[in-house]
Each structure stands twice: as structure tokens, then as C-alpha cells.
Amino acid sequence: MIRPDDLEQCRDAIRHGSLSFHAASHLLPKKVRDPALALYAFCRLADDEVDLKTDKVRSVLRLRDRLDRVYEGRPENAAPDRAFAAVVADFDMPRALPDALLEGLAWDAEARRYKTLSGTIDYSARVASAVGAMMCVLMGVRDADALARACDLGVAMQLTNIARDVGEDALEGRLYLPTDWFAEAGVDVGAFMADPHATKDIRAMVKRLVMEANRLYYRSEAGLGALPVGCRPGIYAARFIYAGIAGKLTRMDYDSITARARTSKAQKLGWLAQSVGRSGLSMVMPRSAVLYANPVPEVQFLVDATSDPRERPRSDKLFDVLAALEHHSRAERGGLNQTPASLS
């Protein structure tokens, strides 16, 4: 069980750090909302540790150690760690899911770029769909078809985030748009990163990303009717709020550099009301055949890890990236001029 004081600290962290989820969480039943707040607080902590810290490599390695302690049942003396450890124990959370999130954050620490859309989706699967799969575990959903649609929703949300933040990311030295799109458009990546502008070519790339997100939002809806009835309004709300950001980008002609796409409190309240109505409709409508569509290849490992209760070995890819980060960190501390290939 989550300690009440730890839960209150997690609630405060989400209230100030994850506004969209905080709004949607009000529509979740308490038995799901409380552990979900603990889950999101730990994920928020993990993201901030890498995003906001200067030494991102050490931050990822520190998160690895904290996650190890969570799964050993001896979390660090911090509210998010203790609360997430309780969630792991109470819900038998597959280790592969937070490991996937850790791997995505390690890619951020490497400042990895992605050549293709598949690479961008690979990243999105780790930092967003893994959280969606963990939410399914909290809701008692382990059906592979429902999980596939939850992962669709996670990827769609992250693609929306990437589309919204192109300008901010560029100013901070990050790029998530596929680099082969730049090559196709004849745009020099280095020149764009040095001086980002919302040119016609860049706006066309943002549009492509938004269109892909919209496709996945539509696919994800087929899975919402497979969730427990009490959970549907909250997940519909998250879907509508994030899709609303994509809609705002469309109205801005896909310029996510000059200004940031923001939605109003009134709009969020409207989407919350809409989610209740759609949830009620899902109870009487037949299930869509889209529910049974295959997962996108990049999320298959998350579906397998969640739907199959057998314990799985930790990913070799995760070990490789953590080993590279560890090598880099030791070289930095020792003053060695050695950089692993994956960090060069």
C-alpha cells in the first residue's frame, strides 16, 4: 500500500509537472488513480532527472540504481521511490516496462538522433508507450489487443509532444524529427539546429508527424472500449487533451517554432465532458475490428512483456546503452579522452 503522505507528495508533483495527466486523472476511479499518480510521479522524476540536469549520463546511471532498489523492495528514502515500489509490489509490474523508459532516457542522455520515422517511434515507445502499458497493468488489463491500442495512444501522445516542441528542442540541442526527412527536403540539419526557423519545409515535417499521431489516435480509440468501464473516461480524456494539442498545431499551420501550441482550461474542461459522453457510448457500441490490428513493430516488445507473465531477461540493448554511459562517465571522471562509439 502507498503511504498517504507519499501519495500526497506524488499528487503535488503531478499537479505542477504534468497538467494534462492531472486533469485526466480526476476521471479515473480511486483504486486506479492513486497508483497512477505514484507511477506518473516516478516517471516525472525520471524525466526531470535527465531533462533538467547538466550531467545527463550520471543522471541516467543514478536512475538505474534507484530502479534497481525499487525492484529489490528497498527504495530510496523519497516519496516517489517508495510509492512506486508499492505499486510494483501490489501490481506485479513487469520490469521490462520501466526498463524501457530508462532506455529511452538513456538515448536522451546520448543526444541520440533518429534517421527514420521508425526510429522516432522506437523512442516514443520507450518514453510514452511503456507508461501506457504500465497504466494497463494498474487497470488489470493484460490482453494483447487492448495493450497494442494503448501503445498506439502512447506513441501518438509522444509524437504530439515532439511536434509541439520542435523549436524548444532545437534550442536545447535536441532533435527528434527523422533526419532522413531533412535529407529529402534538402535542409541541412546543422544549419537548422544552429538557427531554427519555421520554414515551409520544417512545417511540412511537423505536419507529417501530426498526421502520423492522428492516425494512431484513431487506432487507439478501438482499445478504449476494452478497458474497465470506470477507467474509460480518464483515458478518453487523455486522448482528447493530447489530440487537442495536435489540433492546435494544425490551426497554427504547423509552426511549432515561433510559438508553443497551448490549449486553454476551458478547452480541457470541454474535453473532459466529451470523454464522459464517449465513455458512455462505448458501452453500447460494438467493438471495432481495429482493436485486433497488429501492434506497430516498435511496441511489440512492450505488448509481449505485459501480456505474458513469464519473467524475461533484461534487454541486451538496455545493457549495451547503460554500459556505454558507464564507460563515458568513468572516462569523464578519469580525465580520459575516450568516448564510446554510441556517444560520438
HELIX and SHEET records of a PDB file:
HELIX    1   1 PRO A    4  GLY A   17  1                                  14    
HELIX    2   2 LEU A   19  SER A   25  1                                   7    
HELIX    3   3 LYS A   30  ASP A   51  1                                  22    
HELIX    4   4 LYS A   56  TYR A   71  1                                  16    
HELIX    5   5 ALA A   79  PHE A   91  1                                  13    
HELIX    6   6 ALA A   96  ALA A  109  1                                  14    
HELIX    7   7 LEU A  117  SER A  124  1                                   8    
HELIX    8   8 ALA A  125  SER A  129  3                                   5    
HELIX    9   9 ALA A  130  LEU A  138  1                                   9    
HELIX   10  10 ALA A  144  ARG A  164  1                                  21    
HELIX   11  11 VAL A  166  LEU A  171  1                                   6    
HELIX   12  12 THR A  179  ALA A  185  1                                   7    
HELIX   13  13 VAL A  189  ALA A  194  1                                   6    
HELIX   14  14 LYS A  200  LEU A  224  1                                  25    
HELIX   15  15 VAL A  229  CYS A  231  5                                   3    
HELIX   16  16 ARG A  232  ARG A  251  1                                  20    
HELIX   17  17 LYS A  265  SER A  282  1                                  18    
HELIX   18  18 ALA A  289  TYR A  292  5                                   4    
HELIX   19  19 PRO A  297  VAL A  299  5                                   3    
HELIX   20  20 GLN A  300  SER A  307  1                                   8    
HELIX   21  21 ASP A  316  GLY A  334  1                                  19    
HELIX   22  22 ALA A  341  LEU A  343  5                                   3    
END                                                                             
